[in-house]
Structure formats: structure tokens, C-alpha cells
Amino acid sequence: MSSPLTTGSTPAHEGTAAPANPDGSREPSGLDSSEPIWPHPQPFTANLLKRFSRGLGSWFGLLNEWDFRIGIGSTNVLGLEMVLVNQPDLVRQVLVEEPDTFPKHPYTQWILEPLIGQGLFAVNGAEWQRQRRLVDQALQVTQLRRVFPLMQGAVLAMLERLEAQGAAQQAAPGPGPSQADRANTPELSFDAQEAMSLVTADVIVRTILSTPLDPCEARTIFAAFERYQRRASLVMVLRFLRLPKSWLQRLLQTDAGLIRSWIASAMAERCRSQPGPGPNSNAASEPEDLLAALKRATDRPDTPTTGCPGQAAPGAAAMASDPMAGVDQRDSRFSQDELIDQVCVLFLAGHETSASALAMACYLLARYPETQARFAQEIQQVRRGVPLPGAPASDHRPLGYEDLRRLPYGTALLQETLRLYPPLSFFIRESQAPSQLGESRCPMGALLAISPWVIQRHEQHWSEPNRFRPERFLANQANEEEKQWARDAYLPFGLGPRKCPGAAFALQEALLVLAELISRYELLGEPGQEPDLVGNLTLRSRNGVQLRLRRRAEG
């Protein structure tokens, strides 16, 4: 397979970035650039050690300028064929049309195994189908209207923390703004990455365990996961160089063990304090949370699923005559160890990706005040419009479930945030057999990389791909080309059977958090504090997302 990845050229569009660090990140370039910050691709080099040294701290360091122009390309690393797939019809072939030919790569499985065991994200084939049926059944308790009060509770807790921070700052002795300045325009220091991690983790813990999250415990878990992410990027690159899997996994065990122990303890405490059905209790005594639903879920092999509505599962015809065909014939419910694995999956997937997206949305709103003003005006109009049943129209009432459906601009800015900053930057798959991708041959055992980060910034897919323009996702303002690319080259939640089942949950949560925050505070940039973005398991910033909050005037 010929590949532009093996040639070099000067990029046609470099933006206004500062010089690159060795891993592909950039020094802050100031707030006057027309493009929001992003780690620009590196010039091509044929030096294998140099290429991999760039990727030790962030997978973005592995990218070069050609990757954002080609449809498909490959390179060989110590005998492993690595294929980058950017062309939308080929991406669809891999993720939607032939998922059994291109399952999750073993590298994905073993890098996550210390953390999530044999949970849903780490398995393939019949076992994945079994787990997906059980998880889909359990997720029925997370219907959007049903979980909305839990989201409201977590958002209220976030706002109360900010109010307490503001009160403490006002009362703090020592040099600083005058009392008059403090009274007129008080400003709070605000790390959006930390704050969004806490509120989204609070939402998912309330959803799984029916209890609020303790902020002190949360910070310990976040620190452990941050270390896990850093080491995961390192060990992935070292694995490409054929270092032993068992040795590399040991680098991940300590932090993974801390997180799993905390989750197991939280589950045990929830079961002690709110026991489920037993000889001397009834089903009504157990709360209707996600843990209870996972415990109750019973597999029905006669209803196979790919996780993709309307698409027949592979082997469905055979299963019609033999319901157990192709299905792992173990117990029809999750075991206790499997429950811990699934809760680890749901906790990490349920907050980490949402936190990443929300932190970058806060950054963009601070950087583009006209966008923030338009969103704030939209929220105000909704609050003054049709009120909640039994409540008067008010600028200050909490937003309700139906209110979020009347925030098209807020939804569009979140979609544009996910285009520019997809929390999951790469998916990797393995070719199970020799196959054809367009005009290119893909050998058995090849590693296929599909990158929302690259596809959603690709020069052939989007006009001005690195600019922030929420209007791309507004039906009455997007042009036909933008509507097409929103269908064909937009995959922040993946595609096909393994598309994230919690996408709607995440979007509702993000819109509520952002809308309530913007209702009360104006987001301001912190001079000289641009995010230093890295691609690990998820998109994060090494230095947080440092902003300032100014309380909006009561009106």
C-alpha cells in the first residue's frame, strides 16, 4: 500500500502557532489568534526513534502534517503495519459495515485491562454481544427525563461550591482588590478541567449508586486516573517497540488498583446501606439506580444485538433456529466481579469524556465572548418564555428538561466543541483477515487507526477546519456542504455497533451544566494560561483549563 505518510512536505496551513515542543504540543500563543489552541502536526521525519519520542507524552506527537490531507495511508513499524483511515466511506466500512472483520485491537484491551478488567470496552465477539445486551437493558433506567433530577442535583452542588469559593475569597484578608472592586466585579479563579471533572463524576455516581460524590475522595481518584493516563500513553508507544506486555502492564497496576478498590468499596457501601431484594425484603426497598439495574439484568440470547438499532446482528438467522448459537453460555447475569468491571467502565466513560468536552467548551466561550453572549441571551429567552408547570417565568428559575430542547445554539456550540476537541482522539482496530479498503490492501493483523481528531480537522472535509464556528451545526445557517460533513465526517462518539451508548446522556448533561454556569457567571480568559493539550486515553490539558469567573449582574 503506497502512503503519503512516508513523504514530507511543508503544510499549506499552519495557523499562527508558536514553535513546537518535542511531543507536538505548543507554547501558549496568546488570545489574539483567530484559531483556538491546538497541537499542530509535526513535520515528517523518517527517523523512527524521533517519531516515537514525540509520542511518549502525547499521541498527538505521532501525527505529521500529511495526516490531515490523505484519505488513507500506512507505515510499517518493526513489522506491524499501521494504517490511518480518514476517508469517510472507509471509516464506515471499518466501524459500521464490517465490525467483525475489524474488532478492537488487542492493544486497546490490554492497556485498559488493569483498570476495567473484562468490562464492555475490553472484549470482542460473542462476549461483547452478551455484555452489550445486559448493559443496554440496564441503561433503560438512565432515560433522559428520569435522570434529569440527578443531573440538576449535581449542577446545584457545583454552583454552591462556586458560591462558597466566592464568599471565602471576599472574606480573605491581605492585599488584593479594594473592597469597592470586590463588591462591583468579583472574579473567581476557575480551573474548568477540575470543576467539570467533579460535576460530571458527581452526576454518574448519583446515577450508578444513588449518592452524591465526596469531593475529597473524587480528587484522589482524579489524580490516580491522570497518572494512569500519562503512563498508558507511554506504555502504548513502548508496546509498539515490542516490549513485554506483562512488564508494561505492571506500570499501570498501582493507580488502576486504587481506582478499582474505591469503586468496589463504594458499591459495597451502597449495598449495605440500601440492600436489594432478599429473603426478608422486597424489590421496592432497592433504589432504581444503575447498579440495581445491572444486578437485575438478565441475558436473553434469543434477542441478539449489535448495539446498533435496526441492524441485524451477525448470525441472527442461525440464532433464530438455535438461540444459543454464538453466545457465551455462562450465567445469564453479571457476576460480582463482572459488576465491578462494568461499574468501572461506566464511571470512567460516564464522566471523563464529558469532563473533557465541557472543559474545552468553557475555554472556547471565554475565548469568544460574542459566542458566550449569544448563548447567555438564548438561555435568558428560554427562562422568560414558557415556564415550568406551576412556576412563573423568571430569569433565575432552574432550567427544566424541556428547556434544554429550546437551546439550539447551545447544542450547536457543544457539537462544534466536540468536533474541534473530541475527548476520544483515536480508535484502533485490528484486521482479522486480509481485506480491501478502497483501492488499498490491508494485511491480516494490521493496526487500523481511526482518529476523530484528524477526521474532524481534515482539510478535505471541513472548510476552515481549525476555526470555531458553531453555525456549522445550526440547520438554518449551515450550508449543504457543512451538513454533509456533519453526517459523514463527524464521529466524536464513534460509529456503528460500538458507538457510545451514553451519547444522549452526555449531551444532555453537558448542556445543562454549561447553561446553568453561563446563566450565573461570565467566563473570562486567564492571560498567559492557554491549555497545553495532550492526547492520552482522553484529551486533557497538562496545566488544566485556567479561567476566571465574574458573577453576572442580577436582572
C-alpha positions in Angstrom: 0.0 0.0 0.0 1.5 3.3 -1.0 1.3 6.0 1.5 1.8 9.8 1.7 2.8 9.1 5.3 6.3 8.2 4.0 6.8 11.5 2.3 7.4 15.0 3.6 6.1 18.5 2.8 5.6 21.9 4.3 2.0 22.2 5.5 -0.2 24.5 3.4 -1.9 25.9 6.6 0.0 26.2 9.9 -2.1 28.9 11.6 -0.3 31.2 14.0 1.2 28.7 16.3 4.3 29.1 18.4 7.3 26.7 18.0 6.5 23.1 18.8 7.7 21.1 21.8 9.2 17.7 21.1 5.9 15.9 21.7 3.9 18.1 19.4 2.4 20.5 22.0 2.7 24.2 21.6 3.6 27.1 23.9 0.7 29.4 24.5 0.4 31.8 21.6 -1.8 34.5 23.1 -5.5 35.2 22.9 -5.5 37.2 19.7 -5.2 34.3 17.2 -8.3 33.7 15.1 -8.0 29.9 15.8 -8.4 28.3 19.2 -5.4 26.5 20.6 -4.5 23.1 19.2 -1.3 21.0 19.0 -0.3 21.4 15.3 1.1 18.4 13.5 4.9 17.9 13.2 7.0 18.0 10.0 7.5 14.5 8.7 10.6 12.6 9.7 11.8 9.1 8.6 13.7 8.7 11.9 11.6 6.1 13.8 13.1 6.9 17.2 12.4 10.6 16.8 8.8 9.9 15.7 8.1 7.7 18.7 9.9 10.0 21.1 7.4 12.7 20.1 4.5 10.4 21.1 5.8 9.4 24.5 3.9 12.2 26.3 1.0 12.6 23.9 -0.2 10.6 20.9 -0.6 13.9 19.0 3.2 13.9 18.7 2.9 10.9 16.3 1.0 13.0 13.8 2.6 14.8 10.9 1.1 17.4 8.5 0.2 14.9 5.8 -2.1 13.0 8.1 -4.6 15.9 7.8 -4.7 15.7 4.0 -4.8 12.0 3.0 -7.7 9.6 2.7 -5.7 6.5 3.8 -2.0 5.9 4.4 0.2 3.4 6.1 3.6 2.9 7.6 5.4 -0.2 8.9 6.8 -0.2 12.5 9.0 -3.2 13.3 6.8 -5.5 11.2 3.5 -4.0 12.3 1.5 -2.5 9.5 -0.2 0.7 10.8 -3.0 2.2 8.7 -4.5 5.6 9.2 -8.1 5.7 7.8 -9.6 9.1 7.2 -11.8 8.6 4.2 -15.5 8.7 5.4 -16.7 5.7 3.3 -13.7 3.6 4.5 -14.3 4.7 8.1 -17.9 3.5 7.7 -16.7 0.2 6.3 -14.5 -0.5 9.3 -16.8 0.7 12.1 -20.3 0.1 10.7 -20.3 -2.4 7.8 -17.6 -4.9 8.8 -17.1 -4.6 12.6 -16.4 -8.3 13.0 -13.6 -8.1 10.4 -12.1 -5.1 12.3 -12.6 -5.7 16.1 -11.0 -3.6 18.8 -7.2 -4.1 18.7 -5.6 -6.1 21.5 -3.6 -3.1 22.4 -6.8 -1.3 23.5 -7.8 -4.3 25.5 -4.6 -4.8 27.4 -4.0 -1.1 28.1 -7.5 -0.9 29.7 -7.5 -4.3 31.4 -5.8 -3.2 34.7 -8.5 -0.6 35.1 -11.7 -2.2 33.8 -10.9 -5.9 33.8 -13.0 -7.7 31.2 -15.6 -4.9 31.0 -17.6 -3.9 28.0 -14.8 -1.8 26.4 -12.2 -4.6 26.6 -13.9 -7.5 24.9 -14.9 -8.6 21.4 -17.1 -11.1 19.7 -19.8 -13.2 21.5 -18.7 -12.0 24.9 -19.1 -8.3 23.8 -22.6 -9.1 22.5 -23.6 -10.7 25.8 -22.3 -7.8 27.8 -23.8 -5.2 25.5 -27.3 -6.9 25.8 -27.0 -6.7 29.6 -25.7 -3.2 29.7 -28.3 -1.9 27.2 -31.0 -3.5 29.3 -29.7 -1.8 32.5 -29.3 1.6 30.7 -33.1 1.8 30.4 -33.0 3.3 33.9 -31.0 6.2 32.6 -33.7 7.5 30.3 -33.0 11.2 29.9 -36.1 12.5 31.7 -35.7 10.1 34.5 -32.0 11.1 35.3 -32.6 14.8 34.8 -33.2 15.5 38.6 -29.9 13.7 39.4 -28.1 16.0 36.9 -29.8 19.0 38.5 -28.6 18.0 41.9 -25.0 17.7 40.8 -25.2 21.0 39.0 -26.6 22.7 42.1 -23.8 21.3 44.2 -21.3 22.7 41.7 -22.9 26.2 41.9 -22.9 26.0 45.7 -19.2 25.2 45.7 -18.6 28.3 43.5 -20.7 30.5 45.8 -18.7 29.2 48.8 -15.4 29.9 46.9 -16.6 33.5 46.1 -17.6 34.1 49.7 -14.3 32.8 51.0 -12.4 35.0 48.5 -14.4 38.1 49.6 -13.6 37.4 53.2 -9.9 36.6 52.7 -7.5 39.2 54.4 -4.4 40.5 52.8 -3.5 42.5 49.7 -5.8 42.3 46.7 -8.6 44.3 45.0 -10.2 47.1 47.0 -13.5 46.4 48.8 -15.3 48.5 46.2 -13.8 46.5 43.3 -14.7 43.3 45.1 -18.3 44.4 45.5 -18.7 45.6 41.9 -17.0 42.9 39.8 -15.8 40.0 42.0 -13.8 37.4 40.0 -13.0 33.8 40.9 -10.1 31.7 39.7 -11.6 28.7 37.9 -9.9 25.6 36.7 -12.6 24.4 34.3 -11.0 21.0 33.9 -11.0 20.3 37.6 -14.5 21.7 38.1 -16.0 19.8 35.1 -14.4 16.5 36.3 -16.0 16.9 39.6 -19.5 17.8 38.4 -19.6 15.0 35.8 -18.3 12.4 38.2 -21.0 13.5 40.7 -23.6 13.0 38.1 -22.5 9.5 37.2 -22.1 8.4 40.9 -25.6 9.6 41.6 -26.8 7.7 38.6 -25.0 4.5 39.5 -25.1 4.5 43.3 -27.9 6.9 44.3 -25.5 9.0 46.4 -23.6 12.3 45.9 -19.8 12.2 45.3 -17.5 13.3 48.1 -15.2 16.0 46.5 -12.2 14.9 48.6 -12.4 11.3 47.5 -13.0 12.4 43.9 -9.8 14.4 43.8 -7.8 11.3 44.9 -9.4 9.3 42.1 -8.8 12.0 39.5 -5.2 12.2 40.4 -4.8 8.4 40.1 -6.5 8.4 36.7 -4.4 11.3 35.5 -1.3 9.3 36.4 -2.8 6.2 34.7 -3.4 8.2 31.5 0.1 9.5 31.4 1.6 6.1 31.8 -0.9 4.5 29.4 0.4 6.7 26.6 4.0 5.8 27.4 3.4 2.1 27.6 1.4 2.1 24.3 4.3 3.6 22.4 6.7 1.2 24.2 4.5 -1.7 23.2 4.8 -0.7 19.6 8.5 -1.3 20.1 7.7 -4.9 21.3 8.5 -4.5 25.0 6.8 -7.3 27.0 3.1 -6.8 27.8 3.3 -8.1 31.3 6.2 -5.8 32.2 4.4 -2.8 30.8 1.1 -3.6 32.5 2.8 -3.5 35.9 3.4 0.2 35.3 -0.4 0.7 35.3 -1.3 -1.6 38.2 -0.9 0.7 41.2 -3.2 3.5 40.1 -5.7 1.1 38.5 -5.8 -0.8 41.8 -6.5 2.4 43.7 -9.5 3.3 41.4 -10.9 -0.2 41.4 -10.7 -0.5 45.2 -12.5 2.8 45.6 -15.3 1.7 43.2 -15.6 -1.7 44.9 -15.8 -0.1 48.3 -18.4 2.4 47.1 -20.5 -0.4 45.6 -20.3 -2.4 48.9 -21.3 0.6 50.9 -24.3 1.2 48.6 -25.4 -2.4 49.0 -25.0 -2.3 52.8 -26.9 1.0 53.2 -29.6 0.2 50.6 -29.9 -3.6 50.3 -31.7 -5.1 47.4 -34.2 -7.9 47.4 -33.6 -10.8 49.7 -35.4 -13.3 51.9 -36.6 -10.6 54.3 -37.0 -7.7 51.9 -38.8 -6.8 48.8 -37.8 -5.3 45.5 -39.2 -1.9 46.3 -36.6 -1.4 49.0 -33.8 -1.1 46.4 -33.3 2.3 44.7 -33.9 2.5 41.0 -30.2 3.2 40.1 -27.9 1.9 37.5 -26.2 -0.6 39.9 -29.6 -2.2 40.7 -30.4 -2.4 37.0 -27.1 -4.0 36.3 -27.7 -6.6 39.0 -31.2 -7.4 37.7 -30.3 -7.5 34.0 -30.8 -11.0 32.6 -29.4 -12.0 29.2 -31.8 -13.2 26.5 -29.7 -14.9 23.8 -32.8 -15.0 21.6 -32.6 -11.2 21.2 -29.0 -10.7 19.8 -27.9 -7.1 19.4 -25.1 -5.3 17.8 -25.9 -2.2 19.8 -27.0 -0.5 16.6 -30.8 -0.1 16.3 -32.3 -1.5 13.2 -29.2 -3.5 12.2 -29.3 -7.3 12.3 -26.7 -9.0 14.3 -24.2 -11.3 12.6 -25.6 -14.8 12.7 -29.1 -13.6 13.5 -30.6 -16.1 11.1 -28.8 -19.0 12.7 -29.8 -17.8 16.2 -33.5 -17.9 15.1 -33.3 -21.7 15.0 -30.7 -22.0 17.7 -31.0 -19.2 20.3 -27.6 -20.2 21.9 -25.6 -20.1 18.7 -22.5 -17.9 19.0 -23.3 -16.9 22.6 -21.2 -17.4 25.6 -23.2 -19.9 27.7 -22.3 -18.7 31.1 -24.6 -17.4 33.8 -27.2 -15.1 32.4 -26.5 -12.3 34.8 -23.3 -10.4 35.7 -21.2 -12.0 38.4 -19.9 -9.8 41.3 -16.5 -9.4 39.6 -18.2 -8.5 36.3 -20.3 -5.9 38.1 -17.2 -4.2 39.4 -15.8 -4.3 35.8 -18.9 -2.7 34.4 -19.2 0.0 37.0 -15.5 0.9 36.4 -16.4 1.2 32.7 -19.5 3.3 33.3 -17.9 5.5 35.9 -14.8 6.4 33.8 -16.7 6.6 30.5 -19.6 8.4 32.1 -17.6 11.3 33.5 -14.1 11.5 31.9 -15.2 12.2 28.3 -17.9 14.6 29.4 -15.5 16.5 31.6 -13.0 16.9 28.7 -15.7 18.3 26.4 -17.1 20.6 29.0 -13.7 22.0 30.0 -12.9 22.8 26.3 -16.4 24.3 25.9 -15.6 26.7 28.8 -12.3 27.6 27.2 -14.0 28.4 23.9 -16.7 30.5 25.5 -14.1 32.5 27.4 -12.1 33.0 24.2 -15.0 34.0 22.1 -17.2 36.4 24.2 -19.6 37.1 21.3 -20.5 33.3 21.3 -20.9 33.4 25.1 -23.2 36.4 24.9 -25.4 34.8 22.3 -25.7 31.6 24.4 -26.5 33.6 27.5 -29.2 35.5 25.6 -30.7 32.3 24.4 -30.8 30.9 27.9 -32.4 34.1 29.2 -35.1 34.0 26.4 -35.9 30.4 27.3 -36.3 31.2 31.0 -38.6 34.2 30.2 -40.6 32.1 27.8 -42.8 29.1 28.6 -42.3 28.5 32.3 -42.3 25.1 34.0 -45.7 23.9 35.2 -46.8 25.8 38.3 -43.8 28.2 38.1 -43.8 31.8 36.9 -41.4 32.9 34.1 -38.2 34.0 35.7 -34.6 34.8 34.8 -33.5 32.7 37.8 -35.6 29.6 37.8 -33.7 26.3 37.3 -33.7 25.0 33.8 -36.1 22.1 33.2 -35.9 19.1 31.0 -38.0 20.6 28.2 -36.0 23.9 28.4 -32.9 22.2 27.0 -34.8 21.3 23.8 -35.1 25.0 23.2 -31.4 25.8 23.2 -30.3 25.1 19.6 -27.4 27.5 19.7 -26.1 25.9 23.0 -26.4 22.5 21.4 -24.6 23.7 18.3 -21.6 25.1 20.3 -21.3 21.8 22.1 -21.3 19.9 18.8 -18.6 22.3 17.4 -16.6 21.8 20.6 -16.8 18.0 20.1 -15.6 18.5 16.5 -12.6 20.5 17.5 -11.8 18.7 20.7 -13.1 15.1 20.6 -12.5 13.6 24.0 -11.5 10.2 22.4 -8.9 11.2 19.8 -8.2 7.7 18.4 -9.9 4.4 18.0 -7.7 1.4 17.0 -8.9 -1.8 15.3 -7.2 -5.0 14.1 -7.7 -6.5 10.7 -8.7 -10.1 11.3 -8.1 -11.2 7.7 -6.6 -9.8 4.5 -9.1 -7.1 3.3 -9.6 -4.4 0.8 -10.1 -0.7 1.9 -11.0 1.2 -1.3 -8.1 0.7 -3.7 -5.7 -0.3 -0.9 -5.0 -3.8 0.5 -4.9 -4.2 4.3 -3.0 -7.2 5.5 -4.2 -9.5 8.3 -3.0 -8.3 11.7 -2.7 -4.7 10.6 -3.5 -1.9 13.2 -6.1 0.5 11.8 -6.2 3.9 13.5 -9.4 6.0 13.1 -8.9 9.4 14.6 -11.9 11.8 15.2 -9.2 14.4 16.0 -7.8 14.1 12.4 -11.0 13.4 10.5 -12.8 16.4 12.1 -9.9 18.7 11.3 -9.2 17.2 7.9 -8.6 19.8 5.1 -10.7 17.9 2.6 -13.7 17.5 4.9 -14.4 20.9 6.6 -13.9 24.5 5.4 -11.6 26.3 7.8 -11.3 23.1 9.8 -9.4 24.7 12.7 -11.8 27.6 13.3 -14.6 27.7 15.9 -17.9 28.2 14.1 -20.9 26.7 15.9 -23.1 27.9 13.0 -21.9 24.7 11.1 -24.4 22.8 13.2 -27.4 25.2 13.0 -29.9 23.9 10.5 -30.9 27.3 9.3 -27.3 28.6 8.9 -25.1 25.7 7.8 -24.6 25.3 4.1 -25.2 22.0 2.3 -21.5 21.0 2.3 -21.3 21.5 6.1 -24.5 19.5 6.6 -22.9 16.7 4.6 -19.7 16.7 6.6 -21.7 16.8 9.8 -23.2 13.5 8.6 -20.1 11.9 7.1 -17.0 13.2 8.9 -18.3 13.7 12.5 -17.8 10.9 15.0 -17.0 12.1 18.5 -19.0 9.2 19.9 -17.8 6.6 17.4 -20.0 4.9 14.8 -21.7 1.5 14.4 -22.3 -1.2 16.9 -19.7 0.1 19.3 -20.9 3.7 19.2 -21.1 5.1 22.7 -24.5 4.1 24.2 -24.4 7.1 26.5 -24.2 9.9 23.8 -27.6 11.4 24.5 -27.0 11.2 28.3 -23.6 13.1 27.8 -25.1 15.8 25.6 -28.0 16.5 28.0 -25.6 16.6 31.0 -23.1 18.9 29.2 -25.8 21.3 28.0 -27.4 21.6 31.5 -24.0 22.1 33.2 -22.9 24.8 30.7 -26.3 26.6 30.6 -26.6 26.9 34.4 -22.9 28.0 34.7 -23.3 30.7 32.0 -26.5 31.9 33.5 -24.7 32.9 36.6 -21.2 33.7 35.6 -19.3 35.3 32.7 -16.3 33.2 31.7 -13.1 35.1 31.2 -9.7 34.1 29.9 -6.7 34.0 32.2 -3.9 35.9 30.4 -0.9 33.7 29.6 -2.7 30.5 30.6 -3.7 28.7 27.4 -4.4 24.9 27.8 -1.5 22.6 26.9 -3.4 19.8 25.2 -2.2 16.2 25.2 -3.8 13.1 23.7 -3.8 10.2 26.1 -6.7 7.9 26.7 -8.7 11.0 26.5 -8.0 14.6 25.6 -6.7 16.6 28.6 -4.6 19.7 29.3 -1.4 19.3 31.3 -2.0 22.7 33.0 -5.7 22.5 33.4 -8.1 25.0 31.8 -7.4 28.1 33.8 -10.1 30.8 33.6 -11.8 33.4 35.7 -15.5 33.8 36.6 -17.3 37.1 37.0 -20.8 37.0 38.6 -23.4 38.3 36.2 -25.5 41.2 37.4 -28.9 40.3 38.8 -31.5 41.4 36.3 
